[in-house]
Amino acid sequence: MANKMKIKAAKAMKRRRRVRGRVKGTSEIPRMTVAKSLKNVFIQIVDDTNHATLVGLSTNSKAMAGKFDDKDTKTDQAKKLGLAVAEIALEKGIKKVVFDRNEFRYHGRIKAVAEGARKQGLKI
């Protein structure tokens, strides 16, 4: 069982490195990275040239408290989070980002985050 988990983690790391090899954030076009756990989604907008996080938000952060309904699914929460991150980014003057999905496939909650950000006006 432990060997199976090591193999799974190694494959995830390989996928993450492959995506990060193609995606770089600059000062003009930063990188929007998305991570998820079983309960929460985490988003950061990162400037890789200055090694700085410009915007960071998650479904369990204080800024998002009270913005979710009881009947919202995790995908609905991810879409609302994408809307909120895009709103903050646009306030800070960030209009275009590069999307970093980490080792996750582009569907479900990851896709909902991107769709929410696009709906708010952020170019991906």
MODELLER restraints for C-alpha pairs under 7 A, 6 or more apart:
rsr = mdl.restraints
at = mdl.atoms
rsr.add(forms.Gaussian(group=physical.xy_distance, feature=features.Distance(at['CA:12:A'], at['CA:103:A']), mean=5.61, stdev=0.5))
rsr.add(forms.Gaussian(group=physical.xy_distance, feature=features.Distance(at['CA:15:A'], at['CA:103:A']), mean=5.03, stdev=0.5))
rsr.add(forms.Gaussian(group=physical.xy_distance, feature=features.Distance(at['CA:16:A'], at['CA:102:A']), mean=4.88, stdev=0.5))
rsr.add(forms.Gaussian(group=physical.xy_distance, feature=features.Distance(at['CA:16:A'], at['CA:103:A']), mean=4.52, stdev=0.5))
rsr.add(forms.Gaussian(group=physical.xy_distance, feature=features.Distance(at['CA:19:A'], at['CA:102:A']), mean=6.40, stdev=0.5))
rsr.add(forms.Gaussian(group=physical.xy_distance, feature=features.Distance(at['CA:23:A'], at['CA:98:A']), mean=6.90, stdev=0.5))
rsr.add(forms.Gaussian(group=physical.xy_distance, feature=features.Distance(at['CA:23:A'], at['CA:100:A']), mean=6.61, stdev=0.5))
rsr.add(forms.Gaussian(group=physical.xy_distance, feature=features.Distance(at['CA:24:A'], at['CA:31:A']), mean=6.46, stdev=0.5))
rsr.add(forms.Gaussian(group=physical.xy_distance, feature=features.Distance(at['CA:24:A'], at['CA:48:A']), mean=6.80, stdev=0.5))
rsr.add(forms.Gaussian(group=physical.xy_distance, feature=features.Distance(at['CA:25:A'], at['CA:31:A']), mean=4.33, stdev=0.5))
rsr.add(forms.Gaussian(group=physical.xy_distance, feature=features.Distance(at['CA:25:A'], at['CA:46:A']), mean=6.75, stdev=0.5))
rsr.add(forms.Gaussian(group=physical.xy_distance, feature=features.Distance(at['CA:25:A'], at['CA:47:A']), mean=5.46, stdev=0.5))
rsr.add(forms.Gaussian(group=physical.xy_distance, feature=features.Distance(at['CA:25:A'], at['CA:48:A']), mean=5.09, stdev=0.5))
rsr.add(forms.Gaussian(group=physical.xy_distance, feature=features.Distance(at['CA:25:A'], at['CA:98:A']), mean=6.61, stdev=0.5))
rsr.add(forms.Gaussian(group=physical.xy_distance, feature=features.Distance(at['CA:26:A'], at['CA:47:A']), mean=5.43, stdev=0.5))
rsr.add(forms.Gaussian(group=physical.xy_distance, feature=features.Distance(at['CA:26:A'], at['CA:48:A']), mean=5.79, stdev=0.5))
rsr.add(forms.Gaussian(group=physical.xy_distance, feature=features.Distance(at['CA:26:A'], at['CA:49:A']), mean=5.63, stdev=0.5))
rsr.add(forms.Gaussian(group=physical.xy_distance, feature=features.Distance(at['CA:27:A'], at['CA:47:A']), mean=5.59, stdev=0.5))
rsr.add(forms.Gaussian(group=physical.xy_distance, feature=features.Distance(at['CA:27:A'], at['CA:49:A']), mean=6.67, stdev=0.5))
rsr.add(forms.Gaussian(group=physical.xy_distance, feature=features.Distance(at['CA:29:A'], at['CA:96:A']), mean=5.65, stdev=0.5))
rsr.add(forms.Gaussian(group=physical.xy_distance, feature=features.Distance(at['CA:29:A'], at['CA:97:A']), mean=5.02, stdev=0.5))
rsr.add(forms.Gaussian(group=physical.xy_distance, feature=features.Distance(at['CA:29:A'], at['CA:98:A']), mean=6.62, stdev=0.5))
rsr.add(forms.Gaussian(group=physical.xy_distance, feature=features.Distance(at['CA:30:A'], at['CA:45:A']), mean=6.35, stdev=0.5))
rsr.add(forms.Gaussian(group=physical.xy_distance, feature=features.Distance(at['CA:30:A'], at['CA:46:A']), mean=5.57, stdev=0.5))
rsr.add(forms.Gaussian(group=physical.xy_distance, feature=features.Distance(at['CA:30:A'], at['CA:47:A']), mean=4.91, stdev=0.5))
rsr.add(forms.Gaussian(group=physical.xy_distance, feature=features.Distance(at['CA:30:A'], at['CA:97:A']), mean=5.10, stdev=0.5))
rsr.add(forms.Gaussian(group=physical.xy_distance, feature=features.Distance(at['CA:30:A'], at['CA:98:A']), mean=6.22, stdev=0.5))
rsr.add(forms.Gaussian(group=physical.xy_distance, feature=features.Distance(at['CA:31:A'], at['CA:45:A']), mean=5.49, stdev=0.5))
rsr.add(forms.Gaussian(group=physical.xy_distance, feature=features.Distance(at['CA:31:A'], at['CA:46:A']), mean=5.15, stdev=0.5))
rsr.add(forms.Gaussian(group=physical.xy_distance, feature=features.Distance(at['CA:31:A'], at['CA:47:A']), mean=6.45, stdev=0.5))
rsr.add(forms.Gaussian(group=physical.xy_distance, feature=features.Distance(at['CA:31:A'], at['CA:97:A']), mean=5.50, stdev=0.5))
rsr.add(forms.Gaussian(group=physical.xy_distance, feature=features.Distance(at['CA:31:A'], at['CA:98:A']), mean=4.67, stdev=0.5))
rsr.add(forms.Gaussian(group=physical.xy_distance, feature=features.Distance(at['CA:31:A'], at['CA:99:A']), mean=5.99, stdev=0.5))
rsr.add(forms.Gaussian(group=physical.xy_distance, feature=features.Distance(at['CA:31:A'], at['CA:100:A']), mean=6.51, stdev=0.5))
rsr.add(forms.Gaussian(group=physical.xy_distance, feature=features.Distance(at['CA:32:A'], at['CA:43:A']), mean=6.90, stdev=0.5))
rsr.add(forms.Gaussian(group=physical.xy_distance, feature=features.Distance(at['CA:32:A'], at['CA:44:A']), mean=5.64, stdev=0.5))
rsr.add(forms.Gaussian(group=physical.xy_distance, feature=features.Distance(at['CA:32:A'], at['CA:45:A']), mean=4.27, stdev=0.5))
rsr.add(forms.Gaussian(group=physical.xy_distance, feature=features.Distance(at['CA:32:A'], at['CA:46:A']), mean=6.30, stdev=0.5))
rsr.add(forms.Gaussian(group=physical.xy_distance, feature=features.Distance(at['CA:32:A'], at['CA:97:A']), mean=6.09, stdev=0.5))
rsr.add(forms.Gaussian(group=physical.xy_distance, feature=features.Distance(at['CA:32:A'], at['CA:98:A']), mean=5.88, stdev=0.5))
rsr.add(forms.Gaussian(group=physical.xy_distance, feature=features.Distance(at['CA:32:A'], at['CA:99:A']), mean=5.02, stdev=0.5))
rsr.add(forms.Gaussian(group=physical.xy_distance, feature=features.Distance(at['CA:32:A'], at['CA:100:A']), mean=5.74, stdev=0.5))
rsr.add(forms.Gaussian(group=physical.xy_distance, feature=features.Distance(at['CA:33:A'], at['CA:43:A']), mean=5.72, stdev=0.5))
rsr.add(forms.Gaussian(group=physical.xy_distance, feature=features.Distance(at['CA:33:A'], at['CA:44:A']), mean=5.35, stdev=0.5))
rsr.add(forms.Gaussian(group=physical.xy_distance, feature=features.Distance(at['CA:33:A'], at['CA:45:A']), mean=6.29, stdev=0.5))
rsr.add(forms.Gaussian(group=physical.xy_distance, feature=features.Distance(at['CA:33:A'], at['CA:99:A']), mean=6.25, stdev=0.5))
rsr.add(forms.Gaussian(group=physical.xy_distance, feature=features.Distance(at['CA:33:A'], at['CA:100:A']), mean=4.53, stdev=0.5))
rsr.add(forms.Gaussian(group=physical.xy_distance, feature=features.Distance(at['CA:33:A'], at['CA:101:A']), mean=6.07, stdev=0.5))
rsr.add(forms.Gaussian(group=physical.xy_distance, feature=features.Distance(at['CA:33:A'], at['CA:102:A']), mean=6.94, stdev=0.5))
rsr.add(forms.Gaussian(group=physical.xy_distance, feature=features.Distance(at['CA:34:A'], at['CA:42:A']), mean=5.75, stdev=0.5))
rsr.add(forms.Gaussian(group=physical.xy_distance, feature=features.Distance(at['CA:34:A'], at['CA:43:A']), mean=4.68, stdev=0.5))
rsr.add(forms.Gaussian(group=physical.xy_distance, feature=features.Distance(at['CA:34:A'], at['CA:44:A']), mean=6.74, stdev=0.5))
rsr.add(forms.Gaussian(group=physical.xy_distance, feature=features.Distance(at['CA:34:A'], at['CA:100:A']), mean=6.43, stdev=0.5))
rsr.add(forms.Gaussian(group=physical.xy_distance, feature=features.Distance(at['CA:34:A'], at['CA:101:A']), mean=5.50, stdev=0.5))
rsr.add(forms.Gaussian(group=physical.xy_distance, feature=features.Distance(at['CA:34:A'], at['CA:102:A']), mean=6.67, stdev=0.5))
rsr.add(forms.Gaussian(group=physical.xy_distance, feature=features.Distance(at['CA:34:A'], at['CA:110:A']), mean=6.98, stdev=0.5))
rsr.add(forms.Gaussian(group=physical.xy_distance, feature=features.Distance(at['CA:35:A'], at['CA:41:A']), mean=5.88, stdev=0.5))
rsr.add(forms.Gaussian(group=physical.xy_distance, feature=features.Distance(at['CA:35:A'], at['CA:42:A']), mean=5.10, stdev=0.5))
rsr.add(forms.Gaussian(group=physical.xy_distance, feature=features.Distance(at['CA:35:A'], at['CA:43:A']), mean=6.51, stdev=0.5))
rsr.add(forms.Gaussian(group=physical.xy_distance, feature=features.Distance(at['CA:35:A'], at['CA:102:A']), mean=6.79, stdev=0.5))
rsr.add(forms.Gaussian(group=physical.xy_distance, feature=features.Distance(at['CA:36:A'], at['CA:42:A']), mean=5.93, stdev=0.5))
rsr.add(forms.Gaussian(group=physical.xy_distance, feature=features.Distance(at['CA:40:A'], at['CA:58:A']), mean=6.96, stdev=0.5))
rsr.add(forms.Gaussian(group=physical.xy_distance, feature=features.Distance(at['CA:40:A'], at['CA:59:A']), mean=5.55, stdev=0.5))
rsr.add(forms.Gaussian(group=physical.xy_distance, feature=features.Distance(at['CA:40:A'], at['CA:60:A']), mean=6.69, stdev=0.5))
rsr.add(forms.Gaussian(group=physical.xy_distance, feature=features.Distance(at['CA:41:A'], at['CA:58:A']), mean=5.59, stdev=0.5))
rsr.add(forms.Gaussian(group=physical.xy_distance, feature=features.Distance(at['CA:41:A'], at['CA:59:A']), mean=5.69, stdev=0.5))
rsr.add(forms.Gaussian(group=physical.xy_distance, feature=features.Distance(at['CA:41:A'], at['CA:78:A']), mean=6.49, stdev=0.5))
rsr.add(forms.Gaussian(group=physical.xy_distance, feature=features.Distance(at['CA:42:A'], at['CA:57:A']), mean=6.09, stdev=0.5))
rsr.add(forms.Gaussian(group=physical.xy_distance, feature=features.Distance(at['CA:42:A'], at['CA:58:A']), mean=4.29, stdev=0.5))
rsr.add(forms.Gaussian(group=physical.xy_distance, feature=features.Distance(at['CA:42:A'], at['CA:59:A']), mean=6.80, stdev=0.5))
rsr.add(forms.Gaussian(group=physical.xy_distance, feature=features.Distance(at['CA:43:A'], at['CA:56:A']), mean=5.76, stdev=0.5))
rsr.add(forms.Gaussian(group=physical.xy_distance, feature=features.Distance(at['CA:43:A'], at['CA:57:A']), mean=5.40, stdev=0.5))
rsr.add(forms.Gaussian(group=physical.xy_distance, feature=features.Distance(at['CA:43:A'], at['CA:58:A']), mean=6.01, stdev=0.5))
rsr.add(forms.Gaussian(group=physical.xy_distance, feature=features.Distance(at['CA:44:A'], at['CA:53:A']), mean=6.68, stdev=0.5))
rsr.add(forms.Gaussian(group=physical.xy_distance, feature=features.Distance(at['CA:44:A'], at['CA:55:A']), mean=5.52, stdev=0.5))
rsr.add(forms.Gaussian(group=physical.xy_distance, feature=features.Distance(at['CA:44:A'], at['CA:56:A']), mean=4.31, stdev=0.5))
rsr.add(forms.Gaussian(group=physical.xy_distance, feature=features.Distance(at['CA:44:A'], at['CA:57:A']), mean=6.48, stdev=0.5))
rsr.add(forms.Gaussian(group=physical.xy_distance, feature=features.Distance(at['CA:45:A'], at['CA:53:A']), mean=5.94, stdev=0.5))
rsr.add(forms.Gaussian(group=physical.xy_distance, feature=features.Distance(at['CA:45:A'], at['CA:54:A']), mean=5.49, stdev=0.5))
rsr.add(forms.Gaussian(group=physical.xy_distance, feature=features.Distance(at['CA:45:A'], at['CA:55:A']), mean=5.01, stdev=0.5))
rsr.add(forms.Gaussian(group=physical.xy_distance, feature=features.Distance(at['CA:45:A'], at['CA:56:A']), mean=6.42, stdev=0.5))
rsr.add(forms.Gaussian(group=physical.xy_distance, feature=features.Distance(at['CA:46:A'], at['CA:52:A']), mean=5.82, stdev=0.5))
rsr.add(forms.Gaussian(group=physical.xy_distance, feature=features.Distance(at['CA:46:A'], at['CA:53:A']), mean=4.43, stdev=0.5))
rsr.add(forms.Gaussian(group=physical.xy_distance, feature=features.Distance(at['CA:46:A'], at['CA:54:A']), mean=5.63, stdev=0.5))
rsr.add(forms.Gaussian(group=physical.xy_distance, feature=features.Distance(at['CA:47:A'], at['CA:53:A']), mean=6.29, stdev=0.5))
rsr.add(forms.Gaussian(group=physical.xy_distance, feature=features.Distance(at['CA:47:A'], at['CA:54:A']), mean=6.90, stdev=0.5))
rsr.add(forms.Gaussian(group=physical.xy_distance, feature=features.Distance(at['CA:55:A'], at['CA:89:A']), mean=6.81, stdev=0.5))
rsr.add(forms.Gaussian(group=physical.xy_distance, feature=features.Distance(at['CA:57:A'], at['CA:85:A']), mean=6.76, stdev=0.5))
rsr.add(forms.Gaussian(group=physical.xy_distance, feature=features.Distance(at['CA:59:A'], at['CA:81:A']), mean=6.60, stdev=0.5))
rsr.add(forms.Gaussian(group=physical.xy_distance, feature=features.Distance(at['CA:68:A'], at['CA:77:A']), mean=6.54, stdev=0.5))
rsr.add(forms.Gaussian(group=physical.xy_distance, feature=features.Distance(at['CA:75:A'], at['CA:108:A']), mean=6.43, stdev=0.5))
rsr.add(forms.Gaussian(group=physical.xy_distance, feature=features.Distance(at['CA:75:A'], at['CA:109:A']), mean=4.83, stdev=0.5))
rsr.add(forms.Gaussian(group=physical.xy_distance, feature=features.Distance(at['CA:75:A'], at['CA:112:A']), mean=6.24, stdev=0.5))
rsr.add(forms.Gaussian(group=physical.xy_distance, feature=features.Distance(at['CA:78:A'], at['CA:109:A']), mean=5.64, stdev=0.5))
rsr.add(forms.Gaussian(group=physical.xy_distance, feature=features.Distance(at['CA:78:A'], at['CA:112:A']), mean=5.87, stdev=0.5))
rsr.add(forms.Gaussian(group=physical.xy_distance, feature=features.Distance(at['CA:78:A'], at['CA:113:A']), mean=5.24, stdev=0.5))
rsr.add(forms.Gaussian(group=physical.xy_distance, feature=features.Distance(at['CA:79:A'], at['CA:112:A']), mean=4.73, stdev=0.5))
rsr.add(forms.Gaussian(group=physical.xy_distance, feature=features.Distance(at['CA:79:A'], at['CA:113:A']), mean=4.78, stdev=0.5))
rsr.add(forms.Gaussian(group=physical.xy_distance, feature=features.Distance(at['CA:79:A'], at['CA:115:A']), mean=6.86, stdev=0.5))
rsr.add(forms.Gaussian(group=physical.xy_distance, feature=features.Distance(at['CA:79:A'], at['CA:116:A']), mean=4.73, stdev=0.5))
rsr.add(forms.Gaussian(group=physical.xy_distance, feature=features.Distance(at['CA:80:A'], at['CA:116:A']), mean=6.46, stdev=0.5))
rsr.add(forms.Gaussian(group=physical.xy_distance, feature=features.Distance(at['CA:81:A'], at['CA:113:A']), mean=6.63, stdev=0.5))
rsr.add(forms.Gaussian(group=physical.xy_distance, feature=features.Distance(at['CA:82:A'], at['CA:113:A']), mean=4.38, stdev=0.5))
rsr.add(forms.Gaussian(group=physical.xy_distance, feature=features.Distance(at['CA:82:A'], at['CA:114:A']), mean=6.39, stdev=0.5))
rsr.add(forms.Gaussian(group=physical.xy_distance, feature=features.Distance(at['CA:82:A'], at['CA:116:A']), mean=4.59, stdev=0.5))
rsr.add(forms.Gaussian(group=physical.xy_distance, feature=features.Distance(at['CA:82:A'], at['CA:117:A']), mean=4.61, stdev=0.5))
rsr.add(forms.Gaussian(group=physical.xy_distance, feature=features.Distance(at['CA:83:A'], at['CA:116:A']), mean=4.73, stdev=0.5))
rsr.add(forms.Gaussian(group=physical.xy_distance, feature=features.Distance(at['CA:83:A'], at['CA:117:A']), mean=4.93, stdev=0.5))
rsr.add(forms.Gaussian(group=physical.xy_distance, feature=features.Distance(at['CA:83:A'], at['CA:120:A']), mean=5.58, stdev=0.5))
rsr.add(forms.Gaussian(group=physical.xy_distance, feature=features.Distance(at['CA:85:A'], at['CA:117:A']), mean=6.97, stdev=0.5))
rsr.add(forms.Gaussian(group=physical.xy_distance, feature=features.Distance(at['CA:86:A'], at['CA:117:A']), mean=4.98, stdev=0.5))
rsr.add(forms.Gaussian(group=physical.xy_distance, feature=features.Distance(at['CA:86:A'], at['CA:120:A']), mean=6.05, stdev=0.5))
rsr.add(forms.Gaussian(group=physical.xy_distance, feature=features.Distance(at['CA:86:A'], at['CA:122:A']), mean=5.74, stdev=0.5))
rsr.add(forms.Gaussian(group=physical.xy_distance, feature=features.Distance(at['CA:87:A'], at['CA:120:A']), mean=6.59, stdev=0.5))
rsr.add(forms.Gaussian(group=physical.xy_distance, feature=features.Distance(at['CA:95:A'], at['CA:122:A']), mean=5.44, stdev=0.5))
rsr.add(forms.Gaussian(group=physical.xy_distance, feature=features.Distance(at['CA:95:A'], at['CA:123:A']), mean=6.14, stdev=0.5))
rsr.add(forms.Gaussian(group=physical.xy_distance, feature=features.Distance(at['CA:96:A'], at['CA:122:A']), mean=5.86, stdev=0.5))
rsr.add(forms.Gaussian(group=physical.xy_distance, feature=features.Distance(at['CA:96:A'], at['CA:123:A']), mean=4.50, stdev=0.5))
rsr.add(forms.Gaussian(group=physical.xy_distance, feature=features.Distance(at['CA:96:A'], at['CA:124:A']), mean=5.94, stdev=0.5))
rsr.add(forms.Gaussian(group=physical.xy_distance, feature=features.Distance(at['CA:97:A'], at['CA:123:A']), mean=6.28, stdev=0.5))
rsr.add(forms.Gaussian(group=physical.xy_distance, feature=features.Distance(at['CA:97:A'], at['CA:124:A']), mean=5.26, stdev=0.5))
rsr.add(forms.Gaussian(group=physical.xy_distance, feature=features.Distance(at['CA:98:A'], at['CA:124:A']), mean=5.72, stdev=0.5))
rsr.add(forms.Gaussian(group=physical.xy_distance, feature=features.Distance(at['CA:99:A'], at['CA:124:A']), mean=6.26, stdev=0.5))
rsr.add(forms.Gaussian(group=physical.xy_distance, feature=features.Distance(at['CA:101:A'], at['CA:110:A']), mean=6.95, stdev=0.5))
rsr.add(forms.Gaussian(group=physical.xy_distance, feature=features.Distance(at['CA:118:A'], at['CA:124:A']), mean=6.87, stdev=0.5))
